[in-house]
Amino acid sequence: MNNRSNPRKLLHSATPMMTFVALILFWELAARGWHLPEWMLPAPSKIAVTAYDWRGDLAMNTWVTFYETLLGFALAIAVALPLAVLVAYIPLLKRTIYPALLGLQSVPKVALAPLIMLWLGFGTMPKVVVVFLVCFFPIVVSATAGLEATTRSRVDLLKAMQASQWQIFVRLRFPEAMPQIMVGCKVAITFAVVGAVIGEFVGSEQGLGYLIMTSTAQSRTPLAFSALIILTLISIVLYYTVELVERAAVRWDAH
């Protein structure tokens, strides 16, 4: 039985990679067979060569975007979680601040980015602020919903056992809210890279967003694709990193 199941598991695991390789091969053959102009759609082989030739610039700009993304995401967590706790515990904040937060969430961050650049200049901080705004709202909304979804009977039981509000929070409300909090973090981290690129598009002299903007203006499409692929890889790596943290946190809560 195990001998039969192992090939199936292997095939199931390899299917996404096989699909990805097939798409790359189709892209390569289409670009070459149809003689597509390089400025329109370069072949994957040309993108790989360009990425190697520009590896120094790509590495430097990758670090800039990665740094802005992580800093803005960490700042969003540091502000959103305490605010979510306050909103969940204080009814007045629930009635006043929380509706305002939901309203601000609907404001397009692309529209705010030029104003942020105007207020803060063109350094690293404006990009971090854009990432913060993109990440903040999913985290605070998910964390608030998770903290308010605590089973009422369990809270009453702990109160009957004369547990303090802090003990109830640490032993019950926060652990039960953790899955919902991590959902918000996973949504936020996928938006974080987008926020960094938006900031770099609006005003920057470094970062992968800036590299994409300048390379497309100069018709260096292979370089733009190289930066775009790196952005995709950053998003994937950060997402699965948060997912690993989620698994560890949920396992810890279970114990």
KEVEX-942060 format. One line per 8 residues: number of its first residue (from 0); for each residue x, y, z of N, C-alpha, C, O. Coordinates in Angstrom, 2 decimals. Layout:
BEGIN
NUM) X:Y:Z:X:Y:Z:X:Y:Z:X:Y:Z  ...
This chain:
BEGIN
0) 0.83:-1.21:0.00:0.00:0.00:0.00:0.86:1.25:0.00:0.56:2.22:-0.70  1.93:1.23:0.79:2.82:2.38:0.84:3.55:2.58:-0.47:3.81:3.71:-0.89  3.90:1.45:-1.13:4.62:1.53:-2.40:3.76:2.18:-3.48:4.26:2.87:-4.36  2.43:1.92:-3.40:1.54:2.52:-4.39:1.29:4.00:-4.09:1.17:4.81:-5.01  1.20:4.34:-2.82:0.87:5.72:-2.46:2.04:6.67:-2.66:1.83:7.85:-2.95  3.28:6.17:-2.51:4.44:7.05:-2.65:4.55:7.68:-4.04:4.75:8.89:-4.12  4.43:6.91:-5.14:4.46:7.55:-6.47:3.35:8.57:-6.66:3.55:9.59:-7.32  2.17:8.30:-6.09:1.07:9.25:-6.22:1.38:10.54:-5.48:1.11:11.63:-5.98
8) 1.94:10.40:-4.29:2.32:11.59:-3.54:3.40:12.38:-4.25:3.38:13.61:-4.29  4.36:11.65:-4.84:5.43:12.31:-5.56:4.90:13.05:-6.78:5.31:14.18:-7.06  3.98:12.39:-7.50:3.38:13.04:-8.67:2.56:14.25:-8.26:2.59:15.28:-8.93  1.82:14.12:-7.15:1.02:15.24:-6.66:1.90:16.43:-6.27:1.55:17.58:-6.53  3.04:16.14:-5.65:3.95:17.22:-5.23:4.66:17.85:-6.43:4.97:19.04:-6.42  4.93:17.03:-7.45:5.69:17.53:-8.60:4.82:18.24:-9.63:5.33:18.94:-10.50  3.50:18.08:-9.53:2.60:18.66:-10.54:2.74:20.18:-10.66:2.82:20.68:-11.78  2.76:20.95:-9.55:2.93:22.41:-9.71:4.24:22.78:-10.41:4.25:23.67:-11.26
16) 5.34:22.10:-10.06:6.61:22.41:-10.69:6.59:22.04:-12.16:7.12:22.77:-12.99  5.98:20.91:-12.50:5.89:20.51:-13.91:5.06:21.50:-14.70:5.39:21.81:-15.85  4.00:21.99:-14.10:3.17:23.01:-14.77:3.95:24.28:-15.00:3.87:24.89:-16.06  4.72:24.69:-13.98:5.54:25.90:-14.10:6.58:25.75:-15.21:6.77:26.66:-16.01  7.26:24.61:-15.26:8.27:24.36:-16.29:7.63:24.35:-17.68:8.21:24.87:-18.63  6.44:23.76:-17.78:5.75:23.73:-19.08:5.40:25.13:-19.55:5.53:25.44:-20.74  4.96:25.98:-18.63:4.63:27.36:-19.00:5.87:28.12:-19.45:5.82:28.89:-20.42  6.99:27.91:-18.76:8.23:28.58:-19.16:8.68:28.12:-20.55:9.10:28.94:-21.37
24) 8.58:26.81:-20.81:8.95:26.29:-22.13:8.04:26.85:-23.22:8.50:27.20:-24.31  6.74:26.93:-22.93:5.82:27.50:-23.90:6.14:28.96:-24.17:6.11:29.41:-25.31  6.45:29.69:-23.12:6.82:31.10:-23.25:8.07:31.24:-24.11:8.11:32.08:-25.00  9.08:30.41:-23.86:10.32:30.47:-24.62:10.08:30.16:-26.09:10.56:30.87:-26.97  9.32:29.10:-26.36:9.06:28.70:-27.75:8.20:29.73:-28.46:8.41:30.01:-29.65  7.22:30.30:-27.75:6.36:31.32:-28.37:7.15:32.57:-28.71:6.98:33.14:-29.79  8.02:33.01:-27.79:8.80:34.22:-28.04:9.76:34.03:-29.22:9.95:34.94:-30.02  10.34:32.85:-29.31:11.27:32.58:-30.41:10.54:32.26:-31.71:10.91:32.75:-32.78
32) 9.49:31.45:-31.61:8.78:31.03:-32.82:8.03:32.16:-33.49:7.97:32.23:-34.71  7.45:33.03:-32.71:6.70:34.14:-33.27:7.56:35.39:-33.47:7.07:36.43:-33.91  8.83:35.28:-33.13:9.78:36.39:-33.30:9.26:37.68:-32.65:9.27:38.75:-33.25  8.81:37.53:-31.41:8.30:38.70:-30.70:9.43:39.68:-30.39:10.53:39.26:-30.01  9.18:40.97:-30.56:10.22:41.96:-30.23:10.62:41.87:-28.76:9.79:41.63:-27.89  11.89:42.07:-28.50:12.40:41.96:-27.14:11.76:42.98:-26.21:11.54:42.70:-25.03  11.45:44.17:-26.74:10.87:45.19:-25.90:9.41:44.87:-25.54:8.86:45.43:-24.59  8.79:43.97:-26.31:7.40:43.61:-26.05:7.31:42.44:-25.08:6.65:42.54:-24.05
40) 7.95:41.33:-25.40:7.91:40.14:-24.55:9.20:39.35:-24.75:9.28:38.54:-25.68  10.20:39.56:-23.90:11.46:38.83:-24.05:11.31:37.37:-23.65:10.46:37.03:-22.82  12.13:36.52:-24.23:12.13:35.11:-23.88:12.72:34.92:-22.48:13.55:35.72:-22.05  12.30:33.86:-21.77:12.86:33.61:-20.44:14.39:33.50:-20.44:15.04:33.92:-19.48  14.96:32.94:-21.50:16.42:32.83:-21.57:17.07:34.20:-21.61:18.12:34.41:-21.00  16.46:35.15:-22.32:16.98:36.51:-22.38:16.84:37.20:-21.03:17.73:37.95:-20.63  15.76:36.94:-20.34:15.57:37.51:-19.01:16.63:36.99:-18.05:17.17:37.74:-17.25  16.93:35.70:-18.15:17.95:35.10:-17.28:19.32:35.70:-17.55:20.07:35.99:-16.62
48) 19.66:35.89:-18.82:20.95:36.49:-19.17:21.03:37.92:-18.66:22.05:38.34:-18.12  19.94:38.67:-18.84:19.91:40.06:-18.38:20.04:40.13:-16.86:20.73:41.00:-16.33  19.36:39.22:-16.16:19.43:39.20:-14.70:20.87:38.93:-14.24:21.32:39.52:-13.25  21.57:38.07:-14.94:22.97:37.79:-14.58:23.85:39.00:-14.86:24.72:39.33:-14.05  23.63:39.66:-15.99:24.44:40.83:-16.34:24.21:41.98:-15.35:25.13:42.75:-15.07  23.00:42.10:-14.84:22.65:43.20:-13.94:22.56:42.72:-12.49:21.88:43.35:-11.68  23.21:41.63:-12.15:23.06:41.01:-10.84:23.43:41.96:-9.70:22.81:41.92:-8.64  24.42:42.80:-9.91:24.82:43.74:-8.87:23.73:44.75:-8.57:23.38:44.96:-7.41
56) 23.18:45.38:-9.61:22.10:46.36:-9.43:20.84:45.69:-8.89:20.15:46.24:-8.04  20.55:44.49:-9.39:19.37:43.79:-8.92:19.49:43.42:-7.44:18.52:43.54:-6.69  20.68:42.99:-7.02:20.88:42.63:-5.62:20.72:43.85:-4.71:20.08:43.77:-3.66  21.30:44.97:-5.11:21.21:46.18:-4.30:19.77:46.67:-4.18:19.31:46.99:-3.09  19.06:46.71:-5.30:17.68:47.19:-5.28:16.74:46.20:-4.60:15.74:46.59:-4.01  17.06:44.92:-4.69:16.27:43.91:-3.99:16.36:44.12:-2.48:15.36:44.05:-1.78  17.56:44.39:-2.00:17.72:44.61:-0.57:16.93:45.83:-0.11:16.34:45.80:0.97  16.92:46.89:-0.91:16.19:48.11:-0.54:14.70:47.81:-0.41:14.08:48.17:0.59
64) 14.13:47.15:-1.41:12.70:46.82:-1.37:12.38:45.85:-0.24:11.36:46.00:0.44  13.24:44.87:-0.03:13.04:43.89:1.04:13.07:44.57:2.40:12.25:44.26:3.27  14.00:45.48:2.58:14.12:46.20:3.85:12.89:47.06:4.11:12.35:47.06:5.22  12.44:47.80:3.10:11.25:48.63:3.25:10.02:47.79:3.57:9.18:48.17:4.39  9.91:46.64:2.92:8.77:45.76:3.13:8.73:45.22:4.55:7.70:45.28:5.22  9.85:44.69:5.00:9.89:44.11:6.35:9.68:45.16:7.43:8.97:44.91:8.41  10.30:46.33:7.27:10.17:47.37:8.28:8.74:47.87:8.38:8.22:48.04:9.48  8.09:48.11:7.24:6.70:48.56:7.26:5.77:47.50:7.82:4.84:47.83:8.55
72) 6.02:46.23:7.50:5.19:45.14:8.01:5.35:45.00:9.52:4.36:44.84:10.24  6.59:45.05:9.99:6.83:44.94:11.44:6.20:46.11:12.19:5.64:45.93:13.27  6.28:47.30:11.61:5.67:48.47:12.25:4.15:48.34:12.30:3.52:48.74:13.28  3.57:47.79:11.25:2.12:47.59:11.22:1.68:46.62:12.31:0.67:46.85:12.97  2.43:45.53:12.51:2.10:44.58:13.56:2.22:45.24:14.94:1.36:45.05:15.80  3.29:46.01:15.13:3.54:46.64:16.43:2.44:47.63:16.80:2.17:47.81:17.98  1.82:48.26:15.82:0.76:49.24:16.11:-0.62:48.59:16.07:-1.48:48.91:16.90  -0.85:47.69:15.13:-2.19:47.13:14.92:-2.62:46.22:16.06:-3.78:46.27:16.48
80) -1.72:45.37:16.57:-2.12:44.42:17.61:-2.54:45.12:18.91:-3.60:44.79:19.44  -1.74:46.06:19.45:-2.22:46.76:20.66:-3.52:47.52:20.44:-4.38:47.56:21.32  -3.66:48.13:19.26:-4.90:48.85:18.98:-6.09:47.90:18.90:-7.18:48.24:19.37  -5.89:46.72:18.31:-6.97:45.74:18.25:-7.39:45.29:19.65:-8.57:45.09:19.90  -6.43:45.13:20.54:-6.75:44.75:21.92:-7.58:45.85:22.59:-8.56:45.56:23.28  -7.18:47.09:22.40:-7.93:48.20:22.99:-9.35:48.27:22.44:-10.31:48.47:23.20  -9.49:48.09:21.14:-10.82:48.14:20.52:-11.69:47.00:21.03:-12.88:47.18:21.26  -11.09:45.81:21.21:-11.85:44.64:21.66:-12.27:44.77:23.12:-13.30:44.21:23.51
88) -11.50:45.50:23.93:-11.79:45.59:25.37:-12.54:46.85:25.76:-13.19:46.88:26.80  -12.45:47.90:24.94:-13.07:49.18:25.32:-14.22:49.47:24.34:-13.96:49.81:23.19  -15.46:49.36:24.77:-16.62:49.57:23.87:-16.63:50.96:23.22:-17.07:51.10:22.08  -16.15:51.99:23.94:-16.15:53.33:23.37:-15.28:53.39:22.11:-15.67:54.01:21.12  -14.11:52.76:22.16:-13.24:52.72:20.98:-13.89:51.92:19.85:-13.73:52.25:18.68  -14.60:50.88:20.21:-15.31:50.07:19.21:-16.32:50.92:18.44:-16.51:50.74:17.24  -16.96:51.86:19.16:-18.00:52.68:18.53:-17.42:53.90:17.82:-18.09:54.46:16.95  -16.22:54.31:18.16:-15.66:55.55:17.60:-14.51:55.30:16.62:-14.61:55.62:15.44
96) -13.43:54.72:17.13:-12.24:54.56:16.29:-12.41:53.48:15.23:-11.98:53.66:14.09  -13.03:52.36:15.61:-13.11:51.22:14.69:-13.85:51.56:13.40:-13.37:51.20:12.32  -15.01:52.25:13.45:-15.65:52.63:12.18:-14.77:53.54:11.33:-14.78:53.44:10.10  -14.01:54.43:11.98:-13.10:55.30:11.23:-12.01:54.49:10.54:-11.64:54.78:9.41  -11.51:53.46:11.23:-10.49:52.60:10.63:-11.04:51.86:9.42:-10.36:51.74:8.40  -12.27:51.37:9.53:-12.88:50.69:8.40:-13.07:51.64:7.22:-12.93:51.24:6.06  -13.40:52.90:7.52:-13.54:53.88:6.45:-12.22:54.19:5.78:-12.15:54.31:4.56  -11.17:54.34:6.59:-9.85:54.63:6.04:-9.31:53.46:5.22:-8.51:53.66:4.31
104) -9.74:52.25:5.55:-9.26:51.08:4.82:-9.66:51.15:3.34:-8.96:50.61:2.48  -10.78:51.81:3.06:-11.27:51.88:1.68:-10.56:52.95:0.86:-10.76:53.02:-0.36  -9.75:53.78:1.49:-9.02:54.82:0.76:-7.90:54.17:-0.06:-7.08:53.46:0.51  -7.84:54.40:-1.37:-6.78:53.80:-2.18:-5.40:54.29:-1.74:-5.16:55.49:-1.68  -4.52:53.37:-1.42:-3.19:53.75:-0.95:-2.36:54.36:-2.08:-1.43:55.13:-1.82  -2.70:54.03:-3.31:-2.00:54.64:-4.45:-2.24:56.14:-4.47:-1.36:56.92:-4.82  -3.46:56.55:-4.07:-3.78:57.98:-4.04:-3.09:58.69:-2.89:-2.79:59.88:-2.97  -2.83:57.95:-1.80:-2.16:58.57:-0.65:-0.65:58.68:-0.83:-0.02:59.56:-0.25
112) -0.08:57.81:-1.64:1.38:57.77:-1.78:1.99:59.12:-2.20:2.99:59.52:-1.60  1.43:59.83:-3.20:2.03:61.14:-3.54:1.98:62.13:-2.39:2.91:62.91:-2.21  0.90:62.11:-1.61:0.81:63.02:-0.47:1.84:62.67:0.60:2.44:63.55:1.20  2.04:61.38:0.82:3.03:60.95:1.81:4.43:61.39:1.38:5.23:61.83:2.20  4.70:61.28:0.08:6.00:61.74:-0.44:6.15:63.25:-0.26:7.24:63.75:0.03  5.05:63.97:-0.43:5.08:65.42:-0.27:5.35:65.80:1.18:6.08:66.75:1.45  4.77:65.06:2.11:4.92:65.37:3.53:6.27:64.93:4.09:6.87:65.63:4.90  6.76:63.76:3.65:7.94:63.17:4.27:9.19:63.19:3.39:10.27:62.81:3.85
120) 9.06:63.63:2.15:10.23:63.67:1.28:10.38:62.38:0.49:9.43:61.63:0.31  11.61:62.13:0.01:11.84:61.02:-0.89:12.86:60.02:-0.34:13.55:59.35:-1.11  12.95:59.91:0.97:13.86:58.94:1.56:13.19:57.59:1.74:12.22:57.26:1.04  13.71:56.81:2.67:13.17:55.48:2.95:11.85:55.55:3.71:10.96:54.72:3.47  11.70:56.50:4.60:10.54:56.56:5.48:9.20:56.63:4.73:8.27:55.95:5.15  9.05:57.41:3.65:7.77:57.43:2.95:7.35:56.06:2.44:6.17:55.71:2.51  8.32:55.27:1.93:7.99:53.93:1.45:7.56:53.03:2.59:6.64:52.22:2.46  8.25:53.17:3.73:7.89:52.38:4.90:6.48:52.73:5.37:5.71:51.85:5.77
128) 6.13:54.01:5.32:4.80:54.45:5.73:3.73:53.88:4.79:2.67:53.47:5.25  4.01:53.86:3.50:3.05:53.29:2.55:2.85:51.80:2.84:1.72:51.32:2.84  3.94:51.08:3.08:3.84:49.66:3.44:3.05:49.49:4.73:2.21:48.60:4.85  3.32:50.36:5.69:2.61:50.32:6.97:1.10:50.47:6.76:0.32:49.71:7.33  0.70:51.44:5.96:-0.72:51.68:5.73:-1.38:50.51:5.02:-2.52:50.15:5.31  -0.65:49.91:4.08:-1.21:48.77:3.35:-1.39:47.57:4.27:-2.37:46.83:4.14  -0.45:47.37:5.20:-0.48:46.21:6.09:-1.34:46.41:7.33:-1.90:45.45:7.86  -1.45:47.64:7.78:-2.08:47.92:9.07:-3.53:47.47:9.14:-3.94:46.81:10.10
136) -4.32:47.82:8.14:-5.76:47.59:8.21:-6.13:46.10:8.20:-6.98:45.70:8.99  -5.56:45.27:7.34:-5.91:43.84:7.42:-5.58:43.22:8.78:-6.32:42.39:9.28  -4.45:43.65:9.37:-4.05:43.07:10.65:-4.98:43.51:11.77:-5.44:42.68:12.56  -5.28:44.80:11.84:-6.11:45.30:12.95:-7.54:44.78:12.84:-8.16:44.48:13.86  -8.07:44.66:11.63:-9.43:44.14:11.46:-9.49:42.67:11.83:-10.41:42.24:12.54  -8.53:41.88:11.35:-8.52:40.45:11.67:-8.29:40.21:13.15:-8.94:39.35:13.75  -7.36:40.96:13.75:-7.07:40.77:15.17:-8.27:41.14:16.03:-8.57:40.45:17.00  -8.95:42.21:15.69:-10.15:42.61:16.45:-11.24:41.56:16.35:-11.88:41.23:17.35
144) -11.45:41.05:15.15:-12.47:40.01:14.96:-12.12:38.75:15.74:-12.99:38.12:16.33  -10.83:38.39:15.75:-10.42:37.21:16.48:-10.57:37.36:17.98:-11.01:36.43:18.66  -10.22:38.52:18.50:-10.34:38.76:19.94:-11.80:38.82:20.40:-12.11:38.45:21.53  -12.68:39.28:19.53:-14.10:39.37:19.90:-14.84:38.05:19.71:-15.97:37.90:20.15  -14.19:37.10:19.04:-14.85:35.82:18.77:-14.61:34.78:19.86:-14.98:33.62:19.71  -13.99:35.19:20.95:-13.71:34.26:22.04:-15.02:33.67:22.58:-16.00:34.38:22.77  -15.01:32.37:22.82:-16.18:31.68:23.33:-16.60:32.26:24.70:-15.81:32.26:25.64  -17.83:32.73:24.77:-18.29:33.42:25.98:-18.33:32.48:27.18:-18.01:32.89:28.30
152) -18.71:31.23:26.97:-18.81:30.29:28.09:-17.44:30.04:28.73:-17.34:29.86:29.94  -16.39:30.04:27.91:-15.05:29.84:28.46:-14.61:31.05:29.28:-13.96:30.91:30.31  -14.96:32.25:28.79:-14.63:33.45:29.55:-15.35:33.43:30.90:-14.75:33.75:31.93  -16.63:33.07:30.89:-17.39:33.01:32.14:-16.80:31.96:33.09:-16.79:32.16:34.30  -16.33:30.87:32.52:-15.74:29.83:33.36:-14.48:30.33:34.06:-14.29:30.10:35.25  -13.62:31.02:33.32:-12.40:31.56:33.92:-12.72:32.64:34.95:-12.04:32.75:35.97  -13.76:33.44:34.68:-14.15:34.45:35.66:-14.66:33.80:36.93:-14.40:34.28:38.03  -15.40:32.69:36.77:-15.90:31.98:37.94:-14.76:31.39:38.76:-14.88:31.20:39.97
160) -13.64:31.12:38.08:-12.45:30.61:38.78:-11.58:31.75:39.29:-10.45:31.54:39.73  -12.13:33.00:39.22:-11.48:34.21:39.73:-10.19:34.54:38.97:-9.22:35.04:39.55  -10.20:34.25:37.69:-9.06:34.64:36.85:-9.14:36.12:36.54:-10.23:36.66:36.35  -8.00:36.79:36.50:-7.95:38.21:36.17:-8.13:38.40:34.67:-8.04:37.46:33.89  -8.40:39.67:34.28:-8.53:39.98:32.86:-7.24:39.66:32.10:-7.29:39.20:30.96  -6.10:39.89:32.73:-4.83:39.57:32.08:-4.68:38.07:31.87:-4.23:37.63:30.81  -5.05:37.28:32.86:-4.98:35.83:32.73:-5.93:35.33:31.65:-5.59:34.43:30.88  -7.13:35.91:31.59:-8.09:35.52:30.55:-7.53:35.86:29.18:-7.70:35.09:28.23
168) -6.88:37.00:29.07:-6.32:37.41:27.78:-5.19:36.48:27.36:-5.15:36.02:26.22  -4.28:36.22:28.27:-3.09:35.41:27.93:-3.45:33.95:27.69:-2.91:33.32:26.77  -4.34:33.41:28.50:-4.63:31.98:28.44:-5.77:31.62:27.49:-5.88:30.47:27.06  -6.61:32.59:27.16:-7.78:32.26:26.35:-7.96:33.15:25.13:-7.92:32.66:24.00  -8.14:34.44:25.34:-8.55:35.31:24.23:-7.47:35.43:23.15:-7.76:35.30:21.96  -6.24:35.67:23.58:-5.17:35.81:22.57:-4.88:34.49:21.85:-4.77:34.50:20.62  -4.75:33.36:22.56:-4.54:32.10:21.83:-5.67:31.77:20.86:-5.41:31.30:19.75  -6.93:32.01:21.26:-8.04:31.73:20.36:-8.08:32.69:19.18:-8.59:32.33:18.11
176) -7.54:33.89:19.35:-7.53:34.87:18.26:-6.34:34.67:17.33:-6.32:35.24:16.23  -5.35:33.87:17.74:-4.13:33.73:16.96:-4.37:33.30:15.52:-3.77:33.89:14.62  -5.23:32.29:15.24:-5.45:31.93:13.82:-5.97:33.10:12.99:-5.55:33.30:11.85  -6.89:33.87:13.56:-7.43:35.02:12.84:-6.37:36.10:12.65:-6.31:36.74:11.61  -5.55:36.30:13.66:-4.46:37.28:13.55:-3.50:36.88:12.44:-3.06:37.73:11.66  -3.17:35.60:12.36:-2.23:35.14:11.33:-2.83:35.24:9.94:-2.11:35.46:8.96  -4.14:35.08:9.83:-4.79:35.30:8.53:-4.58:36.74:8.08:-4.25:37.00:6.92  -4.77:37.68:9.01:-4.53:39.08:8.68:-3.09:39.36:8.31:-2.81:40.15:7.41
184) -2.16:38.69:9.00:-0.74:38.88:8.69:-0.40:38.32:7.31:0.40:38.92:6.58  -0.99:37.19:6.95:-0.72:36.62:5.62:-1.27:37.50:4.51:-0.65:37.66:3.46  -2.45:38.06:4.75:-2.99:39.00:3.77:-2.11:40.24:3.68:-1.84:40.75:2.58  -1.67:40.73:4.83:-0.86:41.96:4.86:0.49:41.78:4.19:0.94:42.67:3.48  1.14:40.63:4.39:2.48:40.46:3.84:2.45:40.38:2.32:3.41:40.76:1.66  1.34:39.89:1.76:1.23:39.89:0.30:1.05:41.31:-0.25:1.50:41.62:-1.35  0.39:42.16:0.54:0.21:43.55:0.14:1.46:44.39:0.42:1.65:45.45:-0.19  2.30:43.92:1.33:3.44:44.73:1.76:4.39:45.02:0.60:4.83:46.16:0.44
192) 4.69:44.01:-0.20:5.58:44.22:-1.34:4.96:45.19:-2.33:5.65:46.04:-2.90  3.65:45.07:-2.53:2.95:46.01:-3.42:3.07:47.43:-2.90:3.30:48.37:-3.67  2.93:47.60:-1.58:3.06:48.93:-1.00:4.44:49.53:-1.20:4.57:50.72:-1.49  5.47:48.70:-1.05:6.84:49.19:-1.26:7.04:49.63:-2.70:7.66:50.66:-2.96  6.51:48.84:-3.64:6.66:49.18:-5.06:5.90:50.45:-5.40:6.37:51.27:-6.18  4.70:50.61:-4.81:3.93:51.84:-5.04:4.74:53.06:-4.61:4.82:54.05:-5.33  5.33:52.97:-3.41:6.15:54.07:-2.93:7.33:54.36:-3.84:7.69:55.52:-4.05  7.94:53.31:-4.36:9.10:53.49:-5.25:8.68:54.03:-6.60:9.44:54.76:-7.24
200) 7.49:53.69:-7.05:6.98:54.26:-8.30:6.78:55.76:-8.19:7.11:56.52:-9.10  6.23:56.19:-7.05:5.87:57.60:-6.88:7.10:58.48:-6.77:7.17:59.55:-7.39  8.08:58.05:-5.98:9.27:58.87:-5.82:10.39:58.11:-5.16:10.35:57.88:-3.95  11.39:57.71:-5.93:12.51:56.98:-5.37:13.65:56.96:-6.37:13.45:57.18:-7.57  14.83:56.68:-5.88:15.99:56.52:-6.75:16.64:55.16:-6.55:17.76:54.93:-7.01  15.93:54.27:-5.87:16.42:52.92:-5.67:15.25:52.00:-5.32:14.16:52.47:-5.00  15.49:50.70:-5.40:14.43:49.73:-5.17:13.99:49.08:-6.47:14.21:49.63:-7.55  13.36:47.92:-6.37:12.93:47.21:-7.56:11.83:47.95:-8.31:11.77:47.87:-9.54
208) 10.97:48.67:-7.59:9.95:49.46:-8.26:10.57:50.55:-9.11:10.14:50.79:-10.25  11.57:51.22:-8.56:12.29:52.25:-9.33:12.99:51.63:-10.54:13.01:52.22:-11.62  13.57:50.44:-10.36:14.26:49.77:-11.46:13.29:49.40:-12.57:13.62:49.52:-13.75  12.10:48.94:-12.20:11.09:48.61:-13.21:10.66:49.86:-13.97:10.53:49.84:-15.19  10.45:50.94:-13.25:10.00:52.18:-13.87:11.04:52.73:-14.86:10.70:53.11:-15.98  12.31:52.75:-14.44:13.35:53.29:-15.32:13.64:52.36:-16.50:13.90:52.82:-17.61  13.61:51.05:-16.26:13.91:50.11:-17.35:12.82:50.10:-18.41:13.12:49.99:-19.60  11.56:50.22:-18.00:10.49:50.28:-18.99:10.54:51.60:-19.77:10.22:51.64:-20.95
216) 10.94:52.67:-19.10:11.07:53.96:-19.79:12.16:53.92:-20.84:12.10:54.63:-21.84  13.18:53.07:-20.60:14.30:52.93:-21.53:14.14:51.71:-22.44:15.08:51.32:-23.13  12.94:51.09:-22.44:12.64:49.91:-23.26:13.56:48.74:-22.95:13.86:47.93:-23.84  14.00:48.63:-21.70:14.79:47.47:-21.26:13.84:46.47:-20.59:13.89:46.24:-19.38  12.99:45.91:-21.41:11.96:45.01:-20.89:12.52:43.79:-20.17:11.97:43.40:-19.14  13.59:43.16:-20.67:14.14:42.00:-19.92:14.55:42.35:-18.49:14.38:41.54:-17.58  15.09:43.55:-18.30:15.47:43.97:-16.96:14.24:44.18:-16.09:14.24:43.83:-14.91  13.19:44.76:-16.68:11.94:44.95:-15.93:11.35:43.61:-15.52:10.86:43.47:-14.40
224) 11.39:42.63:-16.42:10.90:41.30:-16.08:11.74:40.66:-14.99:11.22:39.95:-14.13  13.04:40.89:-15.02:13.92:40.34:-13.98:13.53:40.87:-12.61:13.43:40.11:-11.64  13.30:42.19:-12.53:12.89:42.79:-11.26:11.51:42.30:-10.85:11.25:42.08:-9.66  10.62:42.12:-11.82:9.27:41.64:-11.52:9.30:40.22:-10.97:8.56:39.89:-10.03  10.14:39.38:-11.53:10.26:38.00:-11.05:10.81:37.99:-9.62:10.35:37.21:-8.79  11.78:38.84:-9.34:12.34:38.91:-7.99:11.28:39.37:-7.00:11.20:38.85:-5.89  10.46:40.34:-7.39:9.36:40.79:-6.53:8.40:39.65:-6.22:7.92:39.51:-5.09  8.11:38.85:-7.23:7.24:37.70:-7.03:7.84:36.71:-6.05:7.16:36.20:-5.16
232) 9.14:36.45:-6.21:9.83:35.53:-5.30:9.84:36.06:-3.87:9.66:35.30:-2.92  10.05:37.37:-3.72:10.02:37.96:-2.37:8.66:37.76:-1.74:8.57:37.40:-0.56  7.60:38.00:-2.50:6.24:37.83:-1.97:5.99:36.39:-1.54:5.41:36.14:-0.49  6.43:35.44:-2.36:6.22:34.03:-2.05:6.99:33.63:-0.79:6.46:32.96:0.09  8.25:34.05:-0.72:9.08:33.70:0.43:8.51:34.29:1.71:8.43:33.60:2.73  8.11:35.55:1.67:7.56:36.19:2.87:6.23:35.55:3.29:5.97:35.38:4.48  5.40:35.20:2.31:4.13:34.57:2.63:4.33:33.24:3.35:3.70:32.98:4.38  5.21:32.41:2.81:5.42:31.10:3.43:6.19:31.22:4.74:6.08:30.35:5.61
240) 6.96:32.27:4.90:7.60:32.51:6.19:6.56:32.81:7.26:6.63:32.28:8.37  5.59:33.65:6.92:4.50:33.94:7.86:3.68:32.67:8.13:3.23:32.45:9.25  3.50:31.85:7.11:2.76:30.60:7.30:3.49:29.66:8.24:2.86:28.98:9.05  4.81:29.61:8.15:5.59:28.80:9.09:5.45:29.32:10.52:5.33:28.54:11.46  5.47:30.64:10.66:5.26:31.24:11.98:3.87:30.89:12.50:3.70:30.61:13.68  2.89:30.90:11.61:1.53:30.54:12.01:1.47:29.11:12.53:0.86:28.85:13.56  2.09:28.19:11.81:2.07:26.79:12.25:2.74:26.63:13.61:2.25:25.90:14.47  3.86:27.31:13.80:4.56:27.23:15.09:3.71:27.85:16.19:3.65:27.30:17.29
248) 3.05:28.98:15.91:2.23:29.65:16.93:1.01:28.83:17.30:0.67:28.71:18.48  0.35:28.26:16.31:-0.84:27.45:16.58:-0.45:26.19:17.34:-1.18:25.76:18.24  0.69:25.58:16.99:1.15:24.40:17.70:1.48:24.74:19.15:1.20:23.96:20.06  2.09:25.93:19.35:2.42:26.38:20.69:1.15:26.62:21.50:1.07:26.28:22.68  0.13:27.22:20.85:-1.13:27.47:21.54:-1.81:26.17:21.94:-2.46:26.09:22.98  -1.66:25.15:21.07:-2.31:23.88:21.35:-1.74:23.21:22.60:-2.42:22.42:23.26  -0.49:23.53:22.90:0.14:22.95:24.09:-0.14:23.83:25.32:0.31:23.50:26.42
